[in-house]
């Protein structure tokens, strides 16, 4: 592996390998709001983000997209 390449990790979702790159977040204290895209698990994503920001004492408004889910 070249010295400057970023290591790729993998996770399994719905019996499929999904590649991802692990990165540290920089300073996110400037965030004011986040909009969660339309998907089946939007409610869970909103709750998870609210918990994440709350655990870091950040006041970030998290909302669901108003675009209806289409298949």
N, C-alpha and C positions, 0 to 999 in steps of 0.2 A: 504494500500500500504506500503511495507517495506520502512524503512527510507533511505536505500542506493539505492533504485531503481530509474531509470531514467524515468521521465514522458514521455509517448508517446502521440504525437499529431496526428491529422488526417487532410488530405485535400482530396478534391474530384477531380478526373480527369477522364474524360470519364465515368461518372456515377459510379465510383468505389471509395471506401474509400481507401486511401493510408496512411499507418502509417509512421510517421517520428519522429526523435528525434531532437529537437532544440539544437544547439550547437554554442558556440561562437568560431570564428576563432582565432587562435593564431597569431603569427607574420608571415605574408606571404611575407615579403619583400625579402626573399631569392628566391622566384619563378622567374625563367627566362623565361619559356614558358609553355603553356597549349595546349594540343591537344584535340579537341572536337570530340567525337565518331560519327560514322555514324548513322544518323537518319533523319527523314523528316524535322525536324526543326533545323538542324545544323547551317544554316545561322543566324537564330535568336539567337541561343545560342552563337555564335561567337560574334555577335554585343553586346549582353548583357554582356558577360565577358569583352569585350574591354571597354565598358562603366563603368563597375564596377571597373576595375583596374585603368582606367583613373581618375575616381572620387576620387580615393585614392592616386593619383600621383605615381602610380607604373608602371614601364616600363616592362610589361610582354608581350611576343610575343604570340598571340592567333591564332591558325590555325585549319583548319578542317582536319580530317583524310582523307587520300587518298584512303582508302578502300571503294569500291563501295557499295551502299545500296542494300541489297538483301532482298527479301520477302520470 
